[in-house]
Amino acid sequence: MIRNYFKIAVRNLARSKGYAAINIFGLAVALATCLLITLFVVDELSYDRYHQKADRIYRVNADFLVNGNAFRERYTPAQMGATMLKDFPGIENYVRLRGFGERSFLVKKGNETLMEQNAGYADSTLFDVFTLPMMAGDPKTALTKPYTMVISQKIAEKYFGKTEAAIGKVLHVDNTDDYLVTGVIQNMPAASHIHFDFIKSMASLEDSRNTAWMADNYDTYLLVRPGVSEATLLGYLKTLTKNYMDEPLKKMVGSNIEELERSGNHFRYDLLPLTKIHLHSPFTNEVEPGGNIQYVYIFAVVAVFILLIACVNFMNLSTARSAGRSKEVGVRKVLGSQRTNLITQFLTESMLTTLIAALAAIVLALLLLPYLNQVAGKSITWDMLLNKWLLLGMLLTVFVVGLLAGSYPAFFLSSFEPIQVLKGKLAIGFRGGWLRNSLVVFQFSTAVMLIVGTLIIYSQLNYIRNKKLGYNREQVVVLKNTASLWVHAEAFKDEVLKLPGVQAGTMTDVLPVSTVMNTSIFSKDAAGSAGQVSGLFEWHVDADYLKTLGMQIAKGRDFSPDIPSDSSALLINETAAKLLGYGDLNDRFLYANNEGGKPLRIIGIVKDFNSGTLHTKIPPIVMRLSKRPDMMAFRIHTSDIPALISNIEDKYHSVAGMEGQPFQYTFLDDDFSRLYAADQRTGKIFISFTCFAVLISCLGLFGLVTYAAEQRTKEISIRKVMGASVASIVALLSRDFLKLVAVAIVVASPLAWWIMDRWLQDFAYRISIGWWVFAVTAFLAILITIVTICLQAIKAARANPVVALR
C-alpha cells in the first residue's frame, strides 16, 4: 500500500513539473535559509560552553551610580577574588585576568620582532577554573612563578616548530622582559569570548598585589561550588562590599554605601554567568567583540517565518489546483477509496516534495556556508551539519513541514463529494477561498516587515557613518606601537611633522574610537564632601590633541606648551560641565581624589564629541596635559598616501633601537568603522534573509498567477476576440493580487514600526522612523508584485485566442 502511495506521488509530481519545481525550489530555499540561521544561532549560543564547569563560573562586574553619574565596567579590585575565597565557603576558586585585548604585544623571534595579540596576565588558578587542556607542561605549576608563560599550540609551532620544543625556551617580550615557557595549551575553540595565546603569570605583575579596594583593574571570575545559586553569590558580593569597601568609599566620595542608596545612588557589584558574556554583556569594551541576544531572537523568528512562507506557497498552489484534481478524487471515491486513503495519498505527496526539497536544501546550504561565514565573521564548518541533534532536527522539520504544508490540501481535497464533482457542479479553483487569500496576505505581510526592517537598518548604519561626531576622523593616520619609542617619542613626532603632507600630530593614551578608558574620581571641593564627588573619564593628551582631531573649544582656551601651569590644568567636555554645574570658568577647580586632593584648574570646555560607539551617550570627560606615547595620530593631506606612510615608517625605524621593530598603522575612519562591525554584519545578514523571503513569496505568487491564467484561458481569449488590449487583461489578472498586497502593507506596517522602534532603542543616537520608509516599502512591494504577475500575465494575454477557443 505504501509503495502504491509513493508510486502515485512520483507520477503526480512528474505530471505537474512546473508546480512541483516551484514547490520544491521554494521549500529548498526556505529550508536552506533555516539551516543557515540554525547554524548561526547554535554557534552564538555555544560560546564558552566547552568549559567543563561553565555552569558554575561567573564574572564580577562593577555597577556604580555616584551623584547622578553612572559607570558600569567589567573590572574589580585586585584582591576581590582572594577575599571572596577566604570569606565565603561557597566559593571553590577564582582567577584574575588582566591586559587581554587592550593592546598589541611584541615578541622577538630570532632577529625579528613580531606583533602579536591575545596576550595578558592570569593567575595560576586559570586551569582550575577554565578548561584549557595542556599539551605540554604541568598546569599546577605552569604559572606559579614570576616571568613564566603559557602559550597556545599555534604559537608554539610558529616560534619553535613543534609543541614539545617550546617547554623551557625563553621569549623576549615587549623589548624589556624575558619569559620562560612552562606550558603549551591546545588552541582554543572559536566560540570563546576570550582567546589565550600568550598567558603571562600574574606573579610577574607588581600591581596584582595591590591592596587598595577602590582600584578596579582586573577581570575576576569566580567558580562556585555545586548548589550555590546566583542569588547566594550576589549576597556574598553585597556582604564583601559592605565589609571592605564602605570606609574607603566614604573617604573617596564622602558617602558610604547606605548613604549613597538613600540619595538614589548605588555602589555595588553584580554577576554575569560565563555562558552569557558573549550575548548578554552590556559592555562595549569586551576583550573581543560580542554578539547580541536580540539578533539571535530576531533571526530565529525570521527563520520560522521564511519556512511558513514556503509552506503557504505549497498550500496555496495545492488548493488553487483543486479543480484539476477534483475529478481524480471523485473517481477514486466512486471506486471505493476511503477518505483516510486519500488523505494519506496527499500527505505522501507532500512528504515526498519536502524530502526532495530538504536534500536540495542541504546542498544549497553547503554552497552558501562560505558566504555566511564571510558576512557573519564566523568559521562554521560543514561537519556541523553531521551533528546528530541537527540531523534529528532536520528530519523532524521535514516531517512537520510536510505535515503542515500538506494537511490542509489533503483534508480539503479529500472532502469533495463525488456526485457533485462528476456532475461538474463543484465550482472551485483559483477564485474564492478566504483561507488562501489570508495566506497570501500573511506571506506579503512578512515580506513587507522584512523590507521595512532592511530600510531602517540601512538608514541607521548610514546615519552612523555620516553623523557629525564633534571631531574629524578623515585623513588621520594612527600609529599603534609607539610606546616602545620611550624617550624618543617626542623627537619622532617632531620629525614626522616636518614631512610634506603632515598637517598636525598628537600623542596620547586614548582616541575617540578607543573602547578602554580610565575612570578617575574628582571632587568639586578640596574636602571631597558628600555630593561633590564624581567619577569622570580621564584622558591624557598633549597640546596638539584638539587641533589634530579637529575638536572645538566652547569656552576658555586649549592647552599651551608655553604655559608651565597647564601641567596642573584641565579641559572638560560639555557633558562633564553640565554634570558638575560649571556653566562658566570663573575660578573653577576639580580635586583629584586619587592624588591626595590635588587641585586642578579648569581652563577650557571642549564641545561635546562622540567617543566609543553611538550605542552609548557621550560620557563626562576630563583631559589632562601629558606626553604619553601609547599611540600617535597625524592629520595628513596628500595625494600620495602610500609614499607618505613609507616616509613615516622610515622615520620610525631610524630611531635608535627601533630597527626591525614592527610598524603598525591604521586610519581613524577605519577604526571607527570597526566599532560597528557587528552591526554592519547584522545588516548584511538581515538583507540576505529579506531577499530570500521576497524570492519565496514571489515564487508562490508566480505559481498562483500561472494557475489563474490557466483557469481563465477561455475567458481571456473571448475578451481578446472582443477587442480587449494586453494591458487590460494584465490589469484583470493583477487586480485581485494587488488588493491582497495592499491589505498586507496596511497590516504589516504598524507591526514593523513597533519592532524596529524597539531595535533602535539600543542606540543612544538614532534616526527617527519617517513616513518615507513605509512609502518606499509599499512601492517596492507593489512593484515586485506587478513584475511577478506581468511575467506570466503578459504571456497569457498574448496567446493566440483561436487555439484556446478550439
C-alpha positions in Angstrom: 0.0 0.0 0.0 2.8 2.4 1.0 4.6 1.5 -2.2 1.5 2.4 -4.2 1.1 5.8 -2.5 4.7 6.5 -3.2 4.4 5.5 -6.9 1.3 7.7 -7.4 3.0 10.6 -5.7 6.0 10.4 -8.0 3.7 10.2 -11.1 1.7 13.3 -9.9 5.0 15.2 -9.3 6.2 14.2 -12.8 2.9 15.2 -14.4 2.9 18.7 -12.9 6.6 19.6 -13.3 6.1 23.3 -13.2 4.2 23.4 -9.9 6.4 20.7 -8.4 9.5 22.8 -9.3 8.1 25.9 -7.7 7.2 24.0 -4.5 10.5 22.2 -4.3 12.6 25.2 -5.1 10.7 27.4 -2.7 10.9 24.8 0.1 14.6 24.2 -0.6 15.5 27.9 -0.4 13.4 28.2 2.8 14.9 25.1 4.4 18.4 26.1 3.4 17.9 29.6 4.9 16.6 28.0 8.1 19.5 25.6 8.2 22.0 28.5 7.9 20.2 30.5 10.5 20.2 27.5 12.8 24.0 27.1 12.3 24.4 30.8 13.2 22.2 30.6 16.2 23.7 27.4 17.5 27.2 28.9 17.1 26.2 32.0 19.0 24.6 30.0 21.8 27.6 27.7 22.1 30.1 30.3 23.3 32.1 29.2 26.4 30.1 26.1 26.9 33.1 23.8 26.2 34.4 24.6 29.7 33.5 21.6 31.9 32.5 23.9 34.8 30.9 26.6 32.7 27.6 26.5 34.6 29.4 27.4 37.8 31.6 30.2 36.5 30.6 33.9 36.9 32.4 37.1 36.1 32.1 40.0 38.6 31.2 43.4 37.1 31.1 46.9 38.7 27.9 48.9 38.7 28.3 52.4 40.2 25.9 55.4 40.3 27.5 58.3 42.1 26.0 61.8 42.2 23.9 61.0 39.1 26.9 59.7 37.1 26.6 56.0 36.1 29.5 53.7 35.4 29.4 50.0 34.5 32.6 48.1 33.9 33.9 44.6 33.9 36.8 45.3 36.3 37.2 44.7 40.0 39.9 45.3 42.7 43.0 43.1 42.7 42.2 41.4 46.0 38.5 40.7 45.5 38.8 37.1 44.3 41.2 36.1 47.1 39.0 37.7 49.7 35.9 36.0 48.4 37.7 32.6 48.5 38.8 33.3 52.1 35.5 34.6 53.5 32.8 32.6 51.7 32.8 28.7 51.7 30.5 28.7 48.7 33.4 29.9 46.5 35.5 27.0 45.2 38.1 29.0 43.4 38.8 32.2 41.4 41.0 33.5 38.7 42.0 37.1 37.6 42.9 38.2 34.1 44.4 41.5 33.0 45.6 43.0 29.8 43.9 40.7 27.3 42.5 42.7 24.3 43.9 46.0 25.5 46.9 46.4 23.1 49.3 44.5 20.8 52.2 42.6 22.2 55.9 42.4 20.9 57.7 39.1 20.8 61.2 38.6 19.5 61.8 35.7 17.1 65.5 35.4 16.3 66.5 38.7 14.8 62.9 39.6 14.0 60.3 41.3 16.3 56.7 40.3 15.7 53.5 41.9 16.8 51.0 39.6 18.5 47.5 39.7 20.0 45.6 37.8 22.7 48.3 38.4 25.4 47.9 39.2 29.1 48.3 38.1 32.7 46.5 35.3 34.6 46.6 33.6 38.0 48.0 30.1 38.3 44.4 29.0 39.1 43.4 29.6 35.5 43.5 25.9 34.8 41.4 25.0 37.8 38.6 27.4 36.7 38.7 27.1 32.9 39.0 24.0 30.7 42.3 24.6 28.9 43.8 21.2 28.0 47.6 21.4 28.3 49.6 19.6 25.6 53.0 20.1 27.4 53.9 21.2 30.9 52.2 20.9 34.3 49.0 23.1 34.8 49.5 23.0 38.6 52.9 24.8 38.4 53.0 26.4 35.0 52.0 30.0 36.2 53.1 29.9 39.8 56.5 31.7 39.4 57.1 35.2 38.1 58.2 35.7 34.5 56.8 32.3 33.3 54.4 32.0 30.4 52.0 29.5 28.8 51.4 29.7 25.1 49.0 28.2 22.7 49.7 25.3 20.3 49.8 27.5 17.2 52.2 29.9 18.9 54.5 27.1 19.9 54.6 25.8 16.3 55.1 29.3 15.0 58.1 30.1 17.2 59.6 26.7 17.9 58.4 24.3 15.2 56.6 21.8 17.4 54.8 21.8 20.8 57.3 19.9 22.9 60.2 22.0 21.8 58.6 25.1 23.4 59.0 24.0 27.0 62.0 25.6 28.7 62.5 28.1 26.0 62.6 31.9 26.6 60.6 34.6 24.8 61.8 38.2 24.9 58.6 40.3 25.4 57.9 44.0 24.7 61.7 44.6 24.3 62.1 44.5 28.1 61.4 41.2 29.8 62.3 37.5 29.3 59.6 34.9 30.0 60.2 31.2 30.4 57.7 29.0 28.5 56.4 26.5 31.0 53.3 25.2 29.2 51.5 24.8 25.9 47.7 24.6 25.7 45.5 23.4 22.9 44.2 26.1 20.5 41.0 27.5 22.0 37.7 27.0 20.1 36.4 29.9 18.1 33.3 30.0 20.3 35.0 31.7 23.2 34.6 35.3 24.5 38.4 35.4 25.0 41.3 33.6 23.4 44.6 32.9 25.1 47.8 32.8 23.0 50.3 34.3 25.5 49.4 33.9 29.2 51.9 35.6 31.5 52.0 34.7 35.2 50.1 37.2 37.4 53.0 36.9 39.8 55.1 38.9 37.3 52.8 41.9 37.7 53.6 44.1 40.8 50.1 45.7 40.7 48.5 42.3 41.2 49.4 42.6 44.9 47.7 46.0 45.3 45.5 46.1 48.4 43.5 49.2 47.5 39.9 48.4 47.4 38.9 51.4 45.2 41.2 50.4 42.3 39.3 48.4 39.7 41.7 46.9 37.2 41.1 43.1 37.0 38.6 40.7 35.4 37.6 38.4 38.2 36.0 35.1 37.5 34.5 33.1 40.4 34.0 29.3 40.4 31.2 28.5 42.9 30.6 25.1 44.5 27.8 22.9 43.2 24.4 24.0 44.5 25.4 27.7 45.1 22.9 29.8 43.3 23.5 33.2 41.6 21.3 34.9 44.3 23.5 33.4 47.1 26.6 34.6 45.2 25.1 38.1 44.9 24.6 38.0 48.7 28.3 37.2 49.1 29.2 40.2 47.0 26.9 42.6 48.9 28.4 41.4 52.2 32.0 41.8 50.9 31.3 45.3 49.5 29.9 46.4 52.9 32.7 44.8 55.0 35.7 46.0 53.0 34.7 49.0 50.8 32.3 51.0 52.9 35.1 53.1 54.7 37.3 53.5 51.6 34.2 54.7 49.7 33.4 57.2 52.4 36.9 58.6 52.2 36.8 58.8 48.4 33.3 60.2 47.6 32.2 61.5 51.0 29.3 58.9 51.4 29.2 55.3 52.4 27.1 52.6 50.6 24.0 53.2 52.7 24.1 57.0 52.4 24.5 56.7 48.6 21.5 54.4 48.4 19.4 56.9 50.5 20.2 59.6 47.9 19.1 57.4 45.0 22.7 56.3 44.0 24.4 53.0 44.5 27.8 51.3 44.7 27.6 47.6 44.0 29.0 44.6 42.0 26.9 42.3 40.0 27.4 39.0 38.1 27.4 37.7 34.6 27.4 33.9 34.0 30.3 32.8 31.8 27.9 31.4 29.2 26.1 34.7 28.8 29.0 37.0 28.4 29.1 36.7 24.6 25.4 37.6 24.0 24.3 39.4 27.2 27.3 41.6 28.1 26.3 45.3 28.4 29.9 46.5 27.8 31.3 47.8 24.6 34.9 47.2 25.8 34.8 43.4 26.0 38.1 41.6 25.3 36.6 40.5 21.9 33.5 41.9 20.2 30.5 40.1 21.4 27.1 39.2 19.9 23.6 40.3 20.8 20.9 38.1 22.1 18.3 40.3 20.4 19.7 39.4 17.0 19.6 35.7 17.8 15.9 36.0 18.7 15.2 38.1 15.5 17.0 35.6 13.2 15.2 32.7 14.8 11.8 34.3 14.2 12.8 35.2 10.7 13.7 31.5 10.0 10.3 30.4 11.2 8.5 33.0 9.1 10.5 32.1 6.0 9.6 28.5 6.5 6.0 29.4 7.0 6.0 31.4 3.7 7.2 28.3 1.9 4.5 26.2 3.5 1.9 28.8 2.5 3.1 28.6 -1.1 2.6 24.8 -1.0 -0.9 25.1 0.5 -1.9 27.9 -1.9 -0.8 26.1 -5.0 -2.3 22.8 -3.9 -5.7 24.3 -3.1 -5.7 26.5 -6.2 -5.2 23.4 -8.3 -8.0 21.6 -6.6 -10.3 21.9 -9.6 -7.8 20.0 -11.6 -7.7 17.1 -9.2 -11.4 17.1 -8.2 -12.3 14.5 -10.8 -9.5 12.3 -9.6 -10.9 12.5 -6.1 -14.4 11.8 -7.4 -13.4 8.7 -9.4 -11.3 7.3 -6.5 -14.2 7.7 -4.1 -16.6 6.0 -6.6 -14.2 3.1 -6.9 -14.2 2.7 -3.1 -11.4 4.8 -1.7 -11.9 5.9 1.8 -11.2 9.5 2.9 -8.3 8.3 5.0 -6.7 6.7 2.0 -7.0 10.0 0.1 -5.5 12.0 3.0 -2.6 9.5 3.2 -2.0 9.8 -0.6 -1.9 13.6 -0.5 0.3 13.7 2.6 2.6 11.2 0.9 3.0 13.7 -2.0 3.6 16.5 0.5 6.2 14.5 2.4 8.0 13.4 -0.8 8.1 17.0 -2.0 9.5 18.2 1.3 12.1 15.4 1.4 13.4 16.2 -2.1 13.5 19.9 -1.0 15.4 19.0 2.1 18.1 17.2 0.2 18.4 20.2 -2.2 18.4 22.5 0.8 21.5 20.7 2.3 23.4 21.1 -0.9 22.3 24.8 -1.2 23.3 25.4 2.5 26.8 23.9 1.8 27.2 26.2 -1.2 26.1 29.3 0.9 28.0 28.4 4.0 31.2 30.3 2.9 29.0 33.4 2.2 27.5 33.1 5.7 31.0 32.8 7.3 32.2 35.9 5.4 29.2 38.0 6.2 28.8 36.9 9.8 32.5 36.8 10.6 32.2 33.1 11.6 34.2 30.0 11.0 31.4 27.4 10.9 32.4 24.2 9.1 30.3 21.8 7.1 30.8 19.0 9.6 28.4 20.8 12.0 25.7 19.5 9.6 26.6 16.0 10.7 25.7 16.7 14.3 23.2 14.1 15.4 20.9 16.6 17.0 21.0 18.8 14.0 20.2 15.9 11.7 17.4 14.8 14.0 16.1 18.3 14.0 16.3 18.4 10.2 14.3 15.1 9.9 11.7 16.4 12.4 11.5 19.7 10.4 10.9 17.7 7.2 8.1 15.8 8.9 6.5 18.9 10.4 6.8 21.0 7.3 5.5 18.1 5.1 2.5 17.7 7.5 1.9 21.4 7.8 2.1 22.1 4.1 0.1 19.1 3.1 -2.5 18.9 5.8 -5.0 21.5 4.6 -4.8 20.4 0.9 -5.2 16.8 2.0 -8.2 17.4 4.1 -9.7 19.9 1.6 -9.3 17.8 -1.5 -10.5 14.6 0.2 -13.7 16.3 1.4 -15.1 16.6 -2.2 -18.5 14.8 -2.8 -18.0 12.5 -5.8 -21.6 13.1 -7.3 -21.1 16.9 -7.3 -17.6 16.6 -8.8 -18.6 14.2 -11.6 -21.7 16.2 -12.5 -19.4 19.3 -12.8 -21.2 21.2 -10.2 -18.2 21.9 -8.0 -17.1 25.5 -8.6 -13.6 25.7 -7.1 -10.1 26.5 -8.2 -8.4 29.9 -8.1 -11.4 32.2 -7.3 -12.7 32.3 -3.8 -11.0 30.8 -0.8 -10.8 33.2 2.1 -8.1 31.0 3.7 -5.9 31.2 0.6 -6.3 34.9 0.4 -5.4 35.2 4.1 -2.3 33.1 3.5 -1.2 35.4 0.6 -1.7 38.4 3.0 0.4 36.6 5.6 3.2 36.0 3.0 3.4 39.5 1.9 3.0 40.9 5.4 6.1 39.1 6.4 7.9 40.3 3.3 6.8 43.9 4.0 8.1 43.7 7.6 11.4 42.4 6.4 11.7 45.2 3.8 10.9 47.8 6.4 13.5 46.3 8.7 16.1 46.3 6.0 15.4 50.0 5.1 15.6 51.1 8.7 18.8 49.1 9.5 20.4 50.6 6.4 19.3 54.1 7.3 20.7 53.7 10.9 24.0 52.4 9.7 24.2 55.2 7.1 23.4 57.7 9.9 26.2 56.3 12.0 28.7 56.7 9.0 27.7 60.3 8.3 26.8 61.7 11.7 28.8 64.7 12.8 30.8 63.3 15.7 32.4 66.5 17.1 35.8 65.5 15.6 37.1 65.0 12.1 38.1 61.3 11.6 39.0 61.7 7.9 42.7 61.7 6.8 44.1 60.7 10.2 46.8 58.1 10.4 47.1 56.3 13.8 50.3 54.6 14.9 49.6 52.0 17.5 53.0 50.7 18.6 54.7 53.9 19.7 55.1 53.2 23.4 58.4 51.4 22.6 59.8 54.7 21.4 60.2 55.7 25.1 62.2 58.9 25.5 62.5 59.3 21.7 58.7 59.6 21.2 58.5 63.4 21.1 61.5 63.8 18.8 60.0 61.2 16.5 56.7 63.1 16.5 58.6 66.4 15.6 60.4 64.6 12.7 57.1 63.3 11.3 55.6 66.8 11.5 58.3 68.1 9.2 57.3 65.7 6.4 55.4 67.3 3.5 51.7 66.4 3.7 51.6 66.1 7.5 49.5 69.0 9.0 49.3 68.1 12.7 50.2 65.4 15.1 49.5 64.3 18.7 50.5 61.6 21.1 48.1 60.3 23.7 46.8 57.2 25.6 43.3 57.4 24.2 41.4 58.3 21.0 37.7 58.8 20.4 37.5 55.4 18.9 39.0 53.7 22.0 36.8 51.3 23.9 39.0 51.1 27.0 39.1 54.3 29.1 40.4 55.1 32.6 37.9 56.3 35.2 39.1 58.6 38.0 37.4 60.2 41.0 37.3 64.0 41.1 35.7 66.3 43.7 34.4 69.9 43.4 35.8 70.8 46.8 39.1 70.0 48.5 37.4 68.2 51.3 35.7 65.6 49.0 32.4 66.3 50.6 29.3 64.2 50.1 27.5 65.1 46.9 30.6 66.9 45.5 32.4 63.8 44.1 32.0 62.4 40.5 33.7 59.7 38.5 34.9 61.0 35.2 36.7 59.5 32.2 40.3 60.7 32.4 42.2 61.3 29.1 45.9 62.1 28.9 46.6 64.3 25.8 49.2 66.7 24.6 48.8 70.4 23.5 48.2 69.4 19.9 45.3 66.9 20.5 42.3 69.1 19.8 44.0 70.6 16.7 44.9 67.3 15.2 41.4 65.8 15.7 39.5 68.9 14.7 37.8 69.3 18.1 36.4 72.7 19.1 36.7 74.8 22.3 33.3 76.0 23.6 34.6 78.2 26.4 38.0 79.2 27.6 41.2 78.0 25.9 43.2 75.0 24.8 46.4 73.7 26.5 49.5 75.7 25.7 53.1 74.3 25.8 54.3 77.8 26.6 52.3 78.0 29.9 54.0 75.8 32.6 51.0 76.0 34.9 49.0 74.0 32.4 50.6 70.8 33.8 48.0 71.3 36.6 45.2 72.3 34.3 42.1 70.5 32.9 39.9 70.6 29.9 36.4 69.1 30.3 33.7 68.4 27.8 30.3 69.9 27.8 28.7 66.8 29.3 31.1 67.0 32.3 30.4 70.7 32.6 26.7 70.1 32.8 27.2 67.2 35.3 29.4 69.4 37.5 27.2 72.5 37.1 30.0 74.6 35.7 28.4 77.0 33.2 31.4 79.4 33.4 35.1 79.1 34.1 35.4 81.7 36.9 37.9 80.0 39.4 36.6 76.5 38.6 38.6 73.7 40.0 38.5 69.9 40.4 40.4 68.0 43.0 42.0 64.6 42.1 41.0 62.3 45.0 43.4 59.6 44.0 46.2 62.1 44.1 45.6 63.3 47.6 43.1 66.0 46.6 45.5 67.8 44.1 43.8 71.0 42.8 43.4 71.1 39.0 42.2 74.4 37.4 39.7 74.1 34.5 40.9 76.3 31.7 38.5 75.2 28.9 35.3 73.4 27.9 35.5 71.3 24.8 32.4 70.9 22.6 30.9 67.5 23.0 32.1 64.8 20.7 31.1 61.1 20.5 33.6 58.7 22.0 33.2 54.9 21.7 30.1 53.9 19.8 26.7 55.6 19.3 25.1 52.8 21.3 26.1 54.9 24.4 25.6 58.5 25.3 28.5 60.9 25.4 30.3 60.4 28.7 31.8 63.1 31.0 35.4 63.5 30.1 38.4 65.2 31.7 41.5 65.9 29.7 44.9 66.4 31.3 48.1 67.7 29.7 50.6 64.8 29.4 53.0 63.3 27.0 52.1 59.6 27.0 53.3 57.9 23.8 50.9 54.9 23.9 49.7 55.9 20.4 50.1 58.8 17.9 47.8 60.3 15.4 48.8 62.5 12.4 46.4 64.6 10.3 47.6 64.3 6.7 46.7 66.0 3.4 48.4 64.4 0.4 47.6 62.8 -3.0 50.2 60.1 -2.4 49.3 58.4 0.9 51.5 55.2 0.3 54.6 57.4 -0.2 53.9 59.4 3.0 53.3 56.3 5.0 56.5 54.9 3.8 58.3 58.0 4.8 56.8 57.8 8.3 57.9 54.2 8.6 61.4 55.2 7.6 61.4 57.8 10.4 60.1 55.2 12.8 62.9 52.7 12.0 65.6 55.3 12.1 65.0 55.9 15.8 67.7 54.3 17.9 66.7 50.8 19.0 63.7 50.6 16.6 65.5 48.8 13.8 63.5 45.7 12.9 60.6 46.7 15.1 57.1 46.1 13.5 55.5 49.2 12.2 51.7 49.2 12.6 49.3 51.9 11.4 45.6 52.3 10.8 43.3 55.1 9.7 41.0 56.7 12.2 37.9 56.3 10.0 38.7 52.5 9.6 39.0 52.2 13.4 35.6 54.0 13.7 34.1 51.6 11.2 35.4 48.6 13.2 33.4 49.8 16.2 30.2 48.9 14.2 31.5 45.7 12.5 28.9 43.6 14.4 26.0 46.0 13.3 27.3 46.0 9.7 27.4 42.2 9.7 23.9 42.0 11.1 22.6 44.4 8.5 24.1 42.3 5.7 22.6 39.1 7.1 19.2 40.7 7.5 19.3 42.0 3.9 20.2 38.5 2.7 17.4 36.8 4.6 14.9 39.5 3.3 15.9 38.7 -0.3 15.3 35.0 0.3 11.8 35.8 1.9 10.8 38.1 -1.0 12.0 35.5 -3.5 10.0 32.7 -1.9 6.9 35.0 -1.8 7.3 35.8 -5.5 7.6 32.1 -6.4 4.3 31.5 -4.7 2.7 34.5 -6.4 4.1 33.4 -9.7 2.6 30.0 -9.3 -0.8 31.4 -8.4 -0.8 33.8 -11.3 0.2 30.9 -13.7 -2.7 28.8 -12.5 -5.1 31.7 -12.6 -4.2 32.3 -16.2 -4.7 28.6 -17.0 -8.1 28.6 -15.3 -9.3 31.7 -17.2 -7.8 30.8 -20.6 -11.1 30.8 -22.5 -12.3 34.0 -20.7 -9.1 35.8 -21.7 -9.5 34.5 -25.3 -13.1 35.7 -25.6 -12.0 39.1 -24.2 -9.3 39.4 -26.8 -11.7 38.5 -29.6 -14.0 41.2 -28.3 -11.2 43.7 -28.5 -9.6 43.7 -25.1 -6.0 45.0 -25.0 -3.0 43.3 -23.5 -2.8 46.0 -20.8 -6.5 45.4 -19.8 -6.0 41.7 -19.5 -2.9 42.1 -17.4 -4.9 44.5 -15.2 -7.7 41.9 -14.9 -5.3 39.3 -13.7 -3.4 41.7 -11.4 -6.3 43.3 -9.6 -7.1 40.6 -7.1 -3.5 40.1 -6.1 -2.8 43.8 -5.7 -5.7 44.1 -3.3 -4.2 41.4 -1.2 -0.8 43.1 -1.2 -2.4 46.4 -0.2 -4.0 44.7 2.7 -0.6 43.1 3.7 1.0 46.6 3.6 -1.7 48.0 5.9 -1.4 45.1 8.3 2.4 44.8 8.4 3.4 48.5 8.6 2.4 49.2 12.3 3.9 46.0 13.5 7.1 46.6 11.6 7.3 50.1 13.1 6.9 48.8 16.6 9.6 46.1 16.1 12.2 48.4 14.5 11.5 51.2 17.1 12.4 48.6 19.8 15.6 47.8 17.9 16.6 51.4 17.6 16.3 51.8 21.4 19.7 50.0 21.5 21.3 53.2 20.1 21.7 56.3 22.2 21.8 58.3 18.9 19.4 57.1 16.3 17.2 58.0 13.4 13.5 58.7 13.7 11.4 56.3 11.6 9.9 58.5 8.8 6.8 58.0 6.7 9.1 57.6 3.6 10.2 54.2 4.9 6.7 52.8 4.5 6.1 54.7 1.3 9.2 53.1 -0.3 8.2 49.7 1.1 4.7 49.9 -0.3 6.2 51.0 -3.7 8.7 48.1 -3.7 6.1 45.5 -2.6 3.7 46.7 -5.3 6.5 46.8 -7.9 7.6 43.3 -7.1 4.1 42.1 -7.3 3.4 43.7 -10.7 6.7 42.4 -12.1 6.0 38.9 -10.9 2.4 39.0 -12.2 3.4 40.5 -15.5 5.9 37.8 -16.3 3.0 35.3 -16.7 0.1 37.7 -17.3 1.6 39.2 -20.5 2.4 35.7 -21.8 -1.3 34.7 -21.2 -2.6 37.9 -22.8 -0.5 37.5 -25.9 -1.6 33.8 -26.5 -3.5 33.1 -29.7 -7.2 33.1 -28.8 -8.1 30.7 -31.6 -6.0 27.9 -30.2 -7.6 28.3 -26.8 -11.2 28.5 -28.1 -10.7 25.4 -30.3 
